[in-house]
């Protein structure tokens, strides 16, 4: 796979395409579930299993892809991930029973896990410092476009209950990714470590100004000089606190309520009193808002501190959930008014998530970790993210059977308050600093803590 010279915009588009597939496969199941049950009987448990099996696969994919990308390169792994997406989509499209559905979702899940670990790392390492936030946010933009695309496909095939088409059309972007990766350059930081300075320089010329390259290469060489092997860096005392912070950050992003909306929005709307097609149309509106406000994030993320954005998002998300619970408690469900209250409040939740927690996580995770173990450490954090997503997907339909919808969303509101406390107290600020500066500061701060503890 010899990457040919291509434009900067194409590099970042192809690099983020894995995010689109992640979003599509995450969102498409919400509409398909309404019609799968007509052909393949599902209980509340097996319904949760079909949704969450993708996330079980994601645990394996995210846990293994980081170390593999550090060894073989980001680009080769993306190629293998695209093949898994194709195989998984075809398996789902022709699934004759529940077991095959679960197997197809597991295969898709391995690819999704790989995407969550590799795409943010690739974009972060390819991007120059001054625009790293906006370019890394392309991953989240692609995820939201993927989710919206899945909702539109669901809406298009709803009249014929074409759930097989809904699930199978993921083959199209998967093929684009498989071909596109042949033209993608390898990450300059990986090339520096495995192929030398000149190989890294050639790729950096595609995305950076000529006068910035030498300084950045020298910083990378200096960090490499004081760094150890990937495994030794991962188990080192100085990285451990940051790894815990990264994993907690990723876990919280998934359990503050976003995936309950993405996976089960049509079901929520349906139970609130809207018809099947209207419920899917409601998700199209939510998906559109998600994309638009992620674009807003790309415009502002390099101008506002990451932590300020996250705290703003927490306040807005918690507020929308509390308002929704209060209004449902007062008005009740089963009426048109109650249904549209849910639509409005969940849309408000999506707005605040879309320009804060959605993109900022994918920007910050690779920023937090050192070059020598960035792929592996981001993979471990993505593993925590997949576990969080799995918990929500499996237990949300079961919770709604034993609790009212407003009580469930109040639980998410409490988690959101905990997430805000975590951001304020533990998360470091990374805006406007090179990856090497962040790593050097991390080493100094941890060394200072170690020295104090020895005394």
N, C-alpha and C positions, 0 to 999 in steps of 0.2 A: 504493500500500500504506500506508494510514493506520493505524498501530498504535493500538488502543483500550486504555483503562485496564484492566489486569488485575492480579492479585495477585502478590506478590513470589515466592512458591513457583512459580507457573506460569511466570513470566519465566525463572527459572533452569532449570526443567525443559525448557522449549522451547529455551532457549539451548544446553543440553547434548545435545539430541536428535541432533545431527549426530554426536556421539561414539558413540551407540548404533549408528548405521548403519555407522560406521567399524568398530566391533567386530564387528558381524554379518557384514559382507562379508569381514573378516579371518579370522573363525573358520569360516564356513560351508564354505569351500573344502576344509578338512581332511577333512570327512566326505564331501563330494561327490566328491572325487578317487577314493575307493574304488570308486565305481560309474560315474563318467564313462568310465573305461577299458573298461568292458564294452560301451559304445555307440560311443565314439570312441577309436581306438587312440592311446596315448600312450607315448613313450619316457621315460627319466629326464630327458632334456633338455627335451622338450616339456611334461612334467609340471611341471618347474620354471618353464617359460615361462608356463604358464597361471596359476600362482601369482604369479609375479613381474611379469607384465604389468600387474597392478593397481598395482604399485609404480612402474612406469615412468610410468603415467598420473599417479600421485601426485606425482612429481617436477615435472611440468608444472603440476599443480593447485596445489601448495604454492608454487611459484616465482612464479606469476602472481597468486594470490588476495590475497596481502598488499598489494601496491601497489594492486590494484583496490579492496580494502576501504577503504584510506586515501582513495581518490578518491570512491567511490560510496556508502560506508557498509557497516557489517557486515551489516545486516539484508537489504539488497537482494542481496548476494552469497550469503547463506544460502539465499534463495529460488531463485536460479539453481542452486545446488548440489543442492537437493532434486530439481529437474527432471532433472539428470544422473543422480542415483541411480535414479530411476524408469526412465529410458531404458536404463541399464546393466543393471538387473535383468531387464527384459523381454527384452533382447538375449540374455542368458545363458540364460534359461528356454527360449527357442526355438532355441538354437544348434544347427545341423545338423552342424557340423564344428569342428575345432580352431581354425581361423582366426577363426571367429565367436566362439568362446569367448574368444580373446585380445582381440578387438575389444571385447567386452562388459566384460571385466576392465579394459581400458584406460579405457573411459568411466567405470566405477565408480571407477577410480583417480584420475581428475581430480577427482571429487567428494570422495574420501577426502583427497586432498592439500589441497583447499580447507577441509575440516573441521578438519584438524590445524592449519592456520594461523589460522583465524578463530574457532573455538569457544573456545579458551583466551583469546584476546584479548578477546572479547565478555564472557565470564564475569568476567575479571579487572577490566575497566573498569566493569562493572555493580556489582561487589561493594564494600561498605564495607571499610575497611582491617582492622578487627578480625576480620572473618570471611572475608577474601579467600581464605585458604588452603582452608578447608572448602568454600566455594562454588565456587572454581575446580576443586577436586578432583571436583566433579560430572561433569566431562568424562571423567575416568578411570573413575568409577563407571559412567557410561553405556557406556563402551567395554567394560567387563567384563560388564555386563548384556547388551550386544549379542553378545559372544562366547558367553556362557552360552545366550542365546536361540538362537543358531545351532547350538550343540551339541544342544540339546533338539529343535530342528526336524530336525537330522540323525538323531537317535535315533528320532524319530517316523516318519520316512520310510525308514529303513534296511530294514525288512522288505520294502518294495516297490521298493527301490533307486531311490527317487524323487529323483534328484539335481536334476532340473529344478524340482521343487517347492522343494527346499532353496534353490536360488539365486534363484528367482523371488519367494519370499515377502518379500524385502527391499522389495518395492513397498509393503507395508502401512505400515511406519514412515516410508517416504519420503513417502507421501501425508499422513501426520499432520504431518510436518515442513513440507511445502509449505503446508498450511492454517494450521498454528500460527504460522508466521512472519508471517502477516498481522496477528497480534495482538501481536507482540513490539515493544517500544520500541527505538529506536536507542541506541547507546552514548552516554552523556553527554559523554565526551571528544571523540568525533567531532562531536557536535552543537555543542559549544562552539566548535570550530574552524570549522565550516561554516554553522551557523545562529544562533549567538550564545548569550549567557549565559542568557536566559530559557528557551530550548528545552532547554538542559542541565539547568537547575534543575527543570523540570517532570518530567523523567525521574528525576532523583536523589531526588525526593520519594517515588518508589515503593519505593526500597530503602534510604534513609538517614533518620536522625533530622533534624528541621528545623534544629537548632542546629549540625549538622556541615556543612551544605551550603555556606554562604558561605565558610568557611575553605578547604574543598576546591576550590571554584571559584577563589578567589584564588590558591591554589597552582598550579592549572592555568594560569591567565592569566599568572602570573609565569614559569612554565616556557616557555610559548608565546612570551613576549616575548623571551627570550634564545635561543630556538630558531630554526632556519633551515628551509628547505623540506625535504620528505621526502628528496629525492635528496641534498641537501647534507649532511643529518644522517647518512644511510647511508654516505656516502663520507668522512665526517670522521675525522680521526686519533683523536679522543677516543672514538669509538664502536667503532672497528675491533677493539681487544682484546676487548671485551665480545661483539661479534658472533662472533668466533672461539671464545670460550668457550661461547656459546650453541649454536653449530653442533656443536662437539665433544661437548657435553653430550647433545644430541639424537641424534647418531650413536652414542654409547656406549650409550644406553638401548636401541637396537635390536640392537646386536651382542654384548650380554652373554648372549644365549641365549634370550630370551623368545619371539622369533618362531619359532625352530626348534620350540618346544613348541606354540605356538598353531597354526601352519600344518600341522605334521606329526605332532602327537600320536597320532592314530589309526594312522598309518602306522608310527610307532615302536612302539606297543603291539602292532600286528599282527605286525611282524617279530620282536618279543620273545616271541611265542607265544600271544597272545590272539586270539580270533576277531574277525570284522568288527564284529558288533553289540556284543560286550563291549568292543572297543577304543573305539568311539564312546561307550559308557556310561562308560568310564574318563575320557574328556574331559569328560563332563557333571560328574563329580565335581571335576575340576580347575577347570572353569569356575565351579562353585558356591563353591569355596574362594577363587577370585579375587575374586568379588563380595563375599563376607563380609569379607575382609581389606581390601578397598578401603573398605568402610564403617568399619572400624576406623581407617583412615587419615584419613577425614573427621573423626572424633571427636578425633584427637590432633594433626593437622597444624598447628593454630594454637597448640598448647601446647608443642611441641618444635621446636628449631631444625631447619631444613631439612637442613643438612649432617649433623647427627647421625643423622637418619633415613636418609639416603643411605648413610652409612658402615655403619650397622647392616645395611642391606639387602645391601650388598656382601659383608660377612662371612658372612651367612646363605646367600646364593646360591652363593658360591664353595665354602663348606663342603658344601652339599648335592650339588654337582656332583662334588667330590672323593670324598665318601663313596660316591656312586653308582658312580663309575668303579672304586673299590677293591673294592666288593662284586661288581660284574659280573665284574671281573678274577678274583675268587676263585671265585665260584659259576658264572658263565657264563650265557649266554642260552639260549633254547629251552625252558626249563622254566617251570612256573607260578611258582616262587619267584623266578626271575630277572625275569620279567615284572612281578611285583608290587613288586619292589625298585625298578624303574624308575618305576612309578606313584607309589610312596611318595616317592622322592627328587625327582621332578619336581613333586610336590605341595608338598613343602617349599620348593623353589625358588620356586614361584608365591606361597606365603605371604609370603616375604621381599620378593619383587618387588612384591606387591600393596599393601603398606602403606608402601613406600618409593619406589623408582625409578619405579613406575607413575604414581602421582598427583603426586609432587613435581616431576617434569619439567614437567608441564602447568601447575602453579602457578607455577614459577619462570621459565619462558621469557618470558611477558609482563612479569613483574616486572623482568627484567634490562634491558629496552629502553625508550628514551624515548618519550613520548607522540606526538611528531610523526612518528615512524617505527615505531611499535610493530607495526602490522599488517604492514608490509613486512619488518621485521627478523625477526619471528616466522615469517613466510612463508619467509625464507631458512633459518632454523634448521629449520623443518619440511621443507624441501628436503633438508637433510643427513640428517634422520630417515628420509625416504623412501629415500634412497640406501642407508642402512644396512639398512633393512628389505629392500630389493631384493637386496642382497648375500647376506643370510641365506637368503632365499626361493629364489634361483637356485642357490646353491652348496651348501646343506645336503644335498639329495638326492645331489648328485654326490660330496660328501665322504664320505658314508656308504657309497658304492660302493667307495671305495679305502681307507677307514680303518674301524676298528671304532667302534661307537657311543660307547664309553667314551673313546676317543681324541679324538673330535670334541667331546665335552662337556668334556674337559680343556682344549681350546683356549678354550672359552668361559670356563672358570675363570680362565685366565691373563688374558683380556681383562677379567674382573671385577676382578682385582687392579689392573690398569692404571687402570680406572675409579675405584677407590677412591683411588689416588694423585692422580688428576686432581681429585677432589672436595676432598681435603685441601689441595692446593696452589693451586688456581686459582679455585674457585667461591666467589663472595661469599655472605654470609648475607643473606637478605631478609625474614625473619619480623618481624612487628610494626612494619613501616615502610610509610608511604604510598608509592604509586608515584612521587609527585613528590619525596619525600625520597630515594628510591633513585636517581632520575635526577640530582638535585642533587649527591649524594655521588659518583656516577659521574663527573660533569663535574669536580669538585674533584680527585678522585684522579688522573684522567688529565691534568689541567692540571699537577699537581705533578710527575708523571713527565716530561711534556714539558719543564717548566722545568729539571729536573735534567739532562735530556739535552742541553739547549742550553748549560748551563754546562759 
